[in-house]
Amino acid sequence: MLKTVSIGLIKENAAALRTVNRKSEKYLGLIESMRIQGFAGVVVVREKTDPDTNSLYYELCDGLHRYSAAKEAGITEIGVDI
């Protein structure tokens, strides 16, 4: 299911296999591109419920670089595929 959600409702997956090199030219270019053009496409997430607060959030499954760059670009909502 495709929808747009607040980036604040998305949490990184603690078991992510890759990390983000926040100093690489490619990553910094992605941030700048998002500042100019916005966020295009979607990241893949799964719905989860916080056991402490019983509130819904989305766990990131795919798209860590795009998600991180969007946060750093100041984007508040992004497309997700649940």
Buried (B, 14 or more C-beta within 10 A) or exposed (E): EEEEBEBEBBBEEEEEEEEBEEEEEEBBEBBEBBBEEEBEEBBBBEEEEEEEEEEEBBBBBEBBBBBBBBBBBEBEBBBBBE
